[in-house]
Amino acid sequence: MLRTVLALEGAAISARTLRRTRRLEVRRQAGDPRAPEDVALTRRGHLFGVPNSQIALLYFAVIGLLSVTGLGDRKLIRLLTLLAGWTSLAVSAYLLYSLLFVLKHRCRVCIETHLLNLALTSVLMLPTPATDPMRRRRGGSRRRQR
């Protein structure tokens, strides 16, 4: 349940950030002198030419979908999800470093998203009933009736 909530919150934040960034891009291209500078419009706001918020939206949506459907508890998918979680955490650490020490900018939404990513990756590492070997040996979470 917590996985789902964190993933959906991450997807919602990423979607809002993506919409805001697109609106700013349109304003800047139109030559609006009042269009504010935004971290998402810098070189570090993109990974392989794709906006970070778009990648984050896809990541959080996939994790949420796997969590809701229960597919995230299958061994191979769980392993791939953990790998994706650790990768996203490494990218988050790099982006947070860039934000705070290279760009010297304080973006509240960016920092919230990185912390949310840390929380989600931590939750992904917790055993689930389907993957916990102790529960399987005991025969599940139910106690035997005598």
MDAnalysis code that builds the backbone (N, CA, C; Angstrom):
import MDAnalysis as mda
import numpy as np

u = mda.Universe.empty(438, n_residues=146, atom_resindex=np.repeat(np.arange(146), 3), trajectory=True)
u.add_TopologyAttr("name", ["N", "CA", "C"] * 146)
u.add_TopologyAttr("resid", np.arange(1, 147))
u.add_TopologyAttr("resname", ["MET", "LEU", "ARG", "THR", "VAL", "LEU", "ALA", "LEU", "GLU", "GLY", "ALA", "ALA", "ILE", "SER", "ALA", "ARG", "THR", "LEU", "ARG", "ARG", "THR", "ARG", "ARG", "LEU", "GLU", "VAL", "ARG", "ARG", "GLN", "ALA", "GLY", "ASP", "PRO", "ARG", "ALA", "PRO", "GLU", "ASP", "VAL", "ALA", "LEU", "THR", "ARG", "ARG", "GLY", "HIS", "LEU", "PHE", "GLY", "VAL", "PRO", "ASN", "SER", "GLN", "ILE", "ALA", "LEU", "LEU", "TYR", "PHE", "ALA", "VAL", "ILE", "GLY", "LEU", "LEU", "SER", "VAL", "THR", "GLY", "LEU", "GLY", "ASP", "ARG", "LYS", "LEU", "ILE", "ARG", "LEU", "LEU", "THR", "LEU", "LEU", "ALA", "GLY", "TRP", "THR", "SER", "LEU", "ALA", "VAL", "SER", "ALA", "TYR", "LEU", "LEU", "TYR", "SER", "LEU", "LEU", "PHE", "VAL", "LEU", "LYS", "HIS", "ARG", "CYS", "ARG", "VAL", "CYS", "ILE", "GLU", "THR", "HIS", "LEU", "LEU", "ASN", "LEU", "ALA", "LEU", "THR", "SER", "VAL", "LEU", "MET", "LEU", "PRO", "THR", "PRO", "ALA", "THR", "ASP", "PRO", "MET", "ARG", "ARG", "ARG", "ARG", "GLY", "GLY", "SER", "ARG", "ARG", "ARG", "GLN", "ARG"])
u.atoms.positions = np.array([
    [0.821, -1.197, 0.000],
    [0.000, 0.000, 0.000],
    [0.867, 1.265, 0.000],
    [1.893, 1.265, 0.852],
    [2.774, 2.432, 0.936],
    [3.506, 2.661, -0.381],
    [3.903, 1.545, -1.043],
    [4.541, 1.666, -2.363],
    [3.628, 2.410, -3.325],
    [2.382, 2.027, -3.323],
    [1.412, 2.623, -4.249],
    [1.241, 4.114, -3.965],
    [1.091, 4.464, -2.703],
    [0.887, 5.866, -2.327],
    [2.098, 6.708, -2.729],
    [3.313, 6.227, -2.414],
    [4.518, 6.973, -2.770],
    [4.673, 7.106, -4.280],
    [4.402, 6.018, -5.003],
    [4.529, 6.057, -6.458],
    [3.515, 7.019, -7.079],
    [2.286, 6.990, -6.593],
    [1.269, 7.891, -7.138],
    [1.579, 9.346, -6.814],
    [2.089, 9.593, -5.612],
    [2.476, 10.966, -5.252],
    [3.632, 11.432, -6.139],
    [4.602, 10.553, -6.376],
    [5.720, 10.892, -7.266],
    [5.248, 11.183, -8.681],
    [4.303, 10.370, -9.168],
    [3.761, 10.599, -10.510],
    [3.021, 11.923, -10.583],
    [2.269, 12.255, -9.541],
    [1.514, 13.510, -9.529],
    [2.465, 14.708, -9.516],
    [3.493, 14.661, -8.688],
    [4.472, 15.756, -8.634],
    [5.176, 15.894, -9.976],
    [5.561, 14.764, -10.560],
    [6.270, 14.793, -11.847],
    [5.385, 15.352, -12.957],
    [4.112, 14.995, -12.958],
    [3.185, 15.506, -13.974],
    [3.016, 17.018, -13.845],
    [2.870, 17.504, -12.609],
    [2.747, 18.956, -12.395],
    [4.014, 19.685, -12.836],
    [5.167, 19.115, -12.508],
    [6.437, 19.729, -12.894],
    [6.590, 19.755, -14.402],
    [6.201, 18.681, -15.069],
    [6.291, 18.614, -16.522],
    [5.393, 19.661, -17.180],
    [4.162, 19.807, -16.687],
    [3.249, 20.828, -17.235],
    [3.813, 22.229, -17.019],
    [4.325, 22.485, -15.838],
    [4.889, 23.801, -15.530],
    [6.086, 24.092, -16.431],
    [6.950, 23.124, -16.619],
    [8.129, 23.299, -17.455],
    [7.743, 23.581, -18.903],
    [6.752, 22.866, -19.396],
    [6.302, 23.099, -20.780],
    [5.724, 24.492, -20.954],
    [4.953, 24.953, -19.963],
    [4.404, 26.312, -20.036],
    [5.527, 27.350, -20.046],
    [6.551, 27.135, -19.216],
    [7.687, 28.061, -19.186],
    [8.446, 28.061, -20.512],
    [8.609, 26.883, -21.101],
    [9.292, 26.800, -22.396],
    [8.548, 27.584, -23.460],
    [7.240, 27.461, -23.473],
    [6.419, 28.190, -24.443],
    [6.563, 29.693, -24.222],
    [6.524, 30.123, -22.978],
    [6.671, 31.557, -22.675],
    [8.043, 32.072, -23.096],
    [9.075, 31.294, -22.857],
    [10.429, 31.729, -23.224],
    [10.597, 31.779, -24.739],
    [10.030, 30.802, -25.438],
    [10.124, 30.789, -26.899],
    [9.346, 31.938, -27.510],
    [8.294, 32.375, -26.833],
    [7.494, 33.508, -27.313],
    [8.177, 34.834, -27.016],
    [9.293, 34.770, -26.274],
    [10.048, 35.982, -25.979],
    [9.550, 36.748, -24.772],
    [8.807, 36.093, -23.897],
    [8.294, 36.744, -22.696],
    [9.460, 37.071, -21.761],
    [9.741, 38.367, -21.534],
    [10.866, 38.735, -20.668],
    [10.597, 38.434, -19.193],
    [9.330, 38.216, -18.846],
    [8.984, 37.928, -17.452],
    [8.984, 36.435, -17.147],
    [9.288, 35.592, -18.134],
    [9.330, 34.146, -17.892],
    [10.488, 33.836, -16.946],
    [10.198, 33.237, -15.793],
    [11.258, 32.997, -14.813],
    [12.236, 31.917, -15.268],
    [13.443, 31.992, -14.742],
    [14.426, 30.947, -14.980],
    [13.968, 29.710, -14.222],
    [14.237, 28.554, -14.768],
    [13.823, 27.326, -14.120],
    [14.913, 26.289, -14.268],
    [15.153, 25.529, -13.220],
    [16.180, 24.488, -13.229],
    [15.877, 23.443, -14.307],
    [14.602, 23.154, -14.501],
    [14.211, 22.125, -15.470],
    [14.582, 22.508, -16.900],
    [14.800, 23.796, -17.157],
    [15.138, 24.234, -18.507],
    [16.647, 24.248, -18.756],
    [17.439, 23.917, -17.742],
    [18.891, 23.879, -17.917],
    [19.309, 22.541, -18.508],
    [20.589, 22.453, -18.833],
    [21.132, 21.198, -19.369],
    [20.958, 20.063, -18.358],
    [21.087, 20.373, -17.080],
    [20.961, 19.350, -16.040],
    [19.502, 18.959, -15.784],
    [18.583, 19.646, -16.380],
    [17.167, 19.314, -16.251],
    [16.724, 18.265, -17.254],
    [17.682, 17.741, -18.013],
    [17.378, 16.729, -19.028],
    [18.372, 15.584, -18.923],
    [17.910, 14.380, -19.195],
    [18.769, 13.204, -19.229],
    [18.613, 12.590, -20.615],
    [19.702, 12.584, -21.370],
    [19.690, 12.106, -22.762],
    [18.673, 12.870, -23.606],
    [18.516, 14.161, -23.322],
    [17.618, 15.006, -24.091],
    [16.159, 14.947, -23.659],
    [15.848, 14.101, -22.684],
    [14.470, 13.949, -22.200],
    [14.368, 14.667, -20.852],
    [13.320, 15.475, -20.659],
    [13.178, 16.168, -19.369],
    [13.128, 15.181, -18.197],
    [13.814, 15.526, -17.115],
    [13.848, 14.658, -15.933],
    [12.454, 14.356, -15.409],
    [11.570, 15.341, -15.457],
    [10.218, 15.127, -14.943],
    [9.449, 14.100, -15.784],
    [9.755, 14.027, -17.064],
    [9.099, 13.036, -17.923],
    [9.596, 11.623, -17.577],
    [10.886, 11.484, -17.345],
    [11.449, 10.187, -16.950],
    [10.891, 9.777, -15.588],
    [10.830, 10.736, -14.660],
    [10.302, 10.452, -13.321],
    [8.833, 10.047, -13.386],
    [8.055, 10.718, -14.226],
    [6.641, 10.374, -14.378],
    [6.486, 8.927, -14.845],
    [7.266, 8.531, -15.826],
    [7.216, 7.160, -16.328],
    [7.618, 6.170, -15.231],
    [8.715, 6.468, -14.534],
    [9.207, 5.587, -13.469],
    [8.156, 5.405, -12.372],
    [7.645, 6.517, -11.839],
    [6.675, 6.425, -10.752],
    [5.381, 5.747, -11.209],
    [4.960, 6.001, -12.442],
    [3.736, 5.374, -12.954],
    [3.901, 3.859, -13.083],
    [5.044, 3.416, -13.573],
    [5.290, 1.972, -13.713],
    [5.337, 1.301, -12.343],
    [6.039, 1.911, -11.400],
    [6.110, 1.339, -10.044],
    [4.713, 1.285, -9.428],
    [3.945, 2.342, -9.585],
    [2.577, 2.361, -9.062],
    [1.709, 1.300, -9.702],
    [1.810, 1.149, -11.010],
    [1.020, 0.143, -11.719],
    [1.396, -1.267, -11.277],
    [2.685, -1.524, -11.152],
    [3.126, -2.843, -10.686],
    [2.652, -3.119, -9.266],
    [2.630, -2.091, -8.452],
    [2.194, -2.245, -7.070],
    [0.684, -2.512, -6.987],
    [-0.080, -1.769, -7.759],
    [-1.539, -1.926, -7.731],
    [-1.965, -3.293, -8.255],
    [-1.312, -3.755, -9.325],
    [-1.694, -5.031, -9.925],
    [-1.124, -6.236, -9.200],
    [-0.143, -6.011, -8.326],
    [0.478, -7.129, -7.625],
    [1.603, -7.779, -8.406],
    [1.837, -7.307, -9.627],
    [2.907, -7.888, -10.442],
    [4.288, -7.585, -9.874],
    [4.385, -6.531, -9.072],
    [5.667, -6.148, -8.493],
    [6.201, -7.145, -7.482],
    [5.387, -8.141, -7.088],
    [5.827, -9.138, -6.122],
    [6.438, -10.373, -6.781],
    [6.386, -10.455, -8.088],
    [7.028, -11.581, -8.783],
    [8.540, -11.394, -8.738],
    [9.259, -12.503, -8.617],
    [10.703, -12.432, -8.366],
    [11.468, -11.608, -9.396],
    [11.303, -11.900, -10.673],
    [12.058, -11.198, -11.713],
    [11.664, -9.721, -11.764],
    [10.380, -9.464, -11.701],
    [9.911, -8.072, -11.755],
    [10.377, -7.322, -10.510],
    [10.365, -7.984, -9.372],
    [10.849, -7.352, -8.133],
    [12.329, -7.006, -8.253],
    [13.109, -7.916, -8.827],
    [14.538, -7.657, -9.028],
    [14.747, -6.470, -9.965],
    [14.000, -6.434, -11.068],
    [14.106, -5.322, -12.012],
    [13.644, -4.005, -11.374],
    [12.615, -4.089, -10.548],
    [12.120, -2.901, -9.859],
    [13.166, -2.370, -8.879],
    [13.811, -3.275, -8.154],
    [14.875, -2.852, -7.242],
    [16.043, -2.234, -7.999],
    [16.396, -2.824, -9.127],
    [17.471, -2.279, -9.956],
    [17.100, -0.877, -10.450],
    [15.865, -0.721, -10.887],
    [15.392, 0.596, -11.330],
    [15.386, 1.580, -10.165],
    [14.992, 1.111, -8.985],
    [14.984, 1.969, -7.805],
    [16.380, 2.457, -7.440],
    [17.344, 1.552, -7.438],
    [18.729, 1.947, -7.128],
    [19.290, 2.874, -8.192],
    [18.960, 2.619, -9.457],
    [19.415, 3.492, -10.539],
    [18.815, 4.889, -10.377],
    [17.522, 4.943, -10.102],
    [16.875, 6.245, -9.930],
    [17.422, 6.974, -8.706],
    [17.800, 6.221, -7.695],
    [18.388, 6.836, -6.500],
    [19.761, 7.424, -6.820],
    [20.553, 6.727, -7.634],
    [21.863, 7.256, -8.045],
    [21.686, 8.523, -8.889],
    [20.721, 8.506, -9.800],
    [20.446, 9.688, -10.614],
    [19.953, 10.828, -9.726],
    [19.114, 10.518, -8.748],
    [18.631, 11.540, -7.812],
    [19.780, 12.173, -7.043],
    [20.718, 11.347, -6.594],
    [21.868, 11.884, -5.851],
    [22.677, 12.832, -6.732],
    [22.895, 12.440, -7.993],
    [23.624, 13.300, -8.932],
    [22.870, 14.610, -9.170],
    [21.568, 14.510, -9.404],
    [20.777, 15.706, -9.675],
    [20.699, 16.623, -8.453],
    [20.592, 16.040, -7.270],
    [20.554, 16.842, -6.060],
    [21.888, 17.559, -5.840],
    [22.981, 16.854, -6.093],
    [24.307, 17.481, -6.008],
    [24.400, 18.645, -7.005],
    [23.976, 18.383, -8.244],
    [24.018, 19.430, -9.268],
    [23.165, 20.626, -8.879],
    [21.994, 20.352, -8.348],
    [21.074, 21.412, -7.955],
    [21.666, 22.294, -6.853],
    [22.182, 21.647, -5.814],
    [22.625, 22.400, -4.641],
    [24.024, 22.993, -4.770],
    [24.938, 22.255, -5.421],
    [26.336, 22.689, -5.413],
    [26.852, 23.220, -6.752],
    [26.254, 22.814, -7.858],
    [26.686, 23.316, -9.163],
    [25.830, 24.517, -9.563],
    [24.524, 24.323, -9.580],
    [23.618, 25.410, -9.947],
    [23.369, 26.367, -8.773],
    [23.656, 25.893, -7.563],
    [23.437, 26.675, -6.334],
    [22.017, 27.237, -6.283],
    [21.079, 26.325, -6.466],
    [19.665, 26.694, -6.516],
    [18.899, 25.843, -5.507],
    [17.904, 26.403, -4.887],
    [17.054, 25.657, -3.959],
    [15.677, 25.499, -4.599],
    [15.423, 24.322, -5.098],
    [14.131, 24.015, -5.726],
    [13.380, 23.085, -4.775],
    [12.374, 23.609, -4.113],
    [11.640, 22.836, -3.104],
    [11.006, 21.576, -3.704],
    [10.391, 21.709, -4.870],
    [9.737, 20.565, -5.509],
    [10.777, 19.507, -5.904],
    [11.934, 19.961, -6.377],
    [12.993, 19.019, -6.756],
    [13.461, 18.228, -5.541],
    [13.702, 18.928, -4.452],
    [14.182, 18.270, -3.232],
    [13.121, 17.314, -2.698],
    [11.849, 17.723, -2.724],
    [10.762, 16.830, -2.294],
    [10.727, 15.563, -3.142],
    [10.905, 15.709, -4.445],
    [10.877, 14.554, -5.340],
    [12.035, 13.616, -5.049],
    [13.220, 14.168, -4.787],
    [14.374, 13.317, -4.470],
    [14.163, 12.577, -3.149],
    [13.584, 13.243, -2.157],
    [13.295, 12.582, -0.882],
    [12.222, 11.515, -1.042],
    [11.224, 11.801, -1.866],
    [10.180, 10.822, -2.152],
    [10.782, 9.598, -2.850],
    [11.717, 9.828, -3.750],
    [12.389, 8.735, -4.445],
    [13.180, 7.883, -3.449],
    [13.845, 8.519, -2.496],
    [14.573, 7.791, -1.456],
    [13.611, 6.938, -0.630],
    [12.483, 7.510, -0.251],
    [11.490, 6.763, 0.528],
    [10.943, 5.580, -0.269],
    [10.644, 5.799, -1.545],
    [10.108, 4.722, -2.374],
    [11.124, 3.604, -2.550],
    [12.366, 3.949, -2.798],
    [13.399, 2.917, -2.958],
    [13.571, 2.142, -1.658],
    [13.486, 2.824, -0.530],
    [13.573, 2.142, 0.769],
    [12.420, 1.163, 0.947],
    [11.224, 1.575, 0.567],
    [10.053, 0.700, 0.678],
    [10.167, -0.476, -0.291],
    [10.734, -0.241, -1.468],
    [10.905, -1.327, -2.436],
    [11.837, -2.416, -1.898],
    [12.740, -2.054, -1.010],
    [13.681, -3.035, -0.462],
    [13.050, -3.895, 0.631],
    [11.924, -3.478, 1.185],
    [11.269, -4.263, 2.224],
    [10.699, -5.550, 1.635],
    [10.760, -6.646, 2.384],
    [10.173, -7.888, 1.875],
    [8.654, -7.785, 1.816],
    [8.090, -8.464, 0.857],
    [6.634, -8.512, 0.733],
    [6.189, -9.925, 1.104],
    [4.921, -10.128, 1.395],
    [4.464, -11.481, 1.750],
    [4.815, -12.527, 0.689],
    [4.810, -12.127, -0.564],
    [5.100, -13.086, -1.635],
    [6.592, -13.412, -1.743],
    [7.453, -12.510, -1.266],
    [8.891, -12.717, -1.437],
    [9.619, -13.030, -0.138],
    [8.916, -12.984, 0.992],
    [9.554, -13.228, 2.279],
    [9.738, -14.726, 2.493],
    [10.977, -15.224, 2.516],
    [11.193, -16.661, 2.681],
    [10.722, -17.174, 4.037],
    [10.741, -16.349, 5.069],
    [10.287, -16.784, 6.389],
    [8.789, -17.076, 6.383],
    [8.035, -16.286, 5.678],
    [6.585, -16.524, 5.618],
    [6.272, -17.791, 4.845],
    [7.052, -18.054, 3.787],
    [6.807, -19.263, 3.012],
    [7.104, -20.504, 3.842],
    [8.177, -20.488, 4.648],
    [8.527, -21.635, 5.488],
    [7.485, -21.881, 6.558],
    [6.917, -20.819, 7.079],
    [5.907, -20.959, 8.127],
    [4.530, -21.288, 7.554],
    [4.433, -21.271, 6.236],
    [3.146, -21.585, 5.624],
    [2.236, -20.392, 5.507],
    [2.801, -19.215, 5.354],
    [1.986, -18.020, 5.193],
    [1.850, -17.264, 6.497],
    [1.011, -16.249, 6.467],
    [0.867, -15.399, 7.644],
    [-0.192, -15.931, 8.595],
    [-0.992, -16.914, 8.156],
    [-2.039, -17.457, 9.032],
    [-1.438, -18.510, 9.962],
    [-1.955, -18.562, 11.153],
    [-1.531, -19.589, 12.097],
    [-2.388, -20.822, 11.903],
    [-1.784, -21.942, 12.149],
    [-2.537, -23.196, 12.020],
    [-3.544, -23.326, 13.158],
    [-4.709, -23.783, 12.795],
    [-5.759, -24.009, 13.774],
    [-5.614, -25.431, 14.317],
    [-5.779, -25.638, 15.615],
    [-5.711, -26.981, 16.207],
    [-7.072, -27.454, 16.575],
])
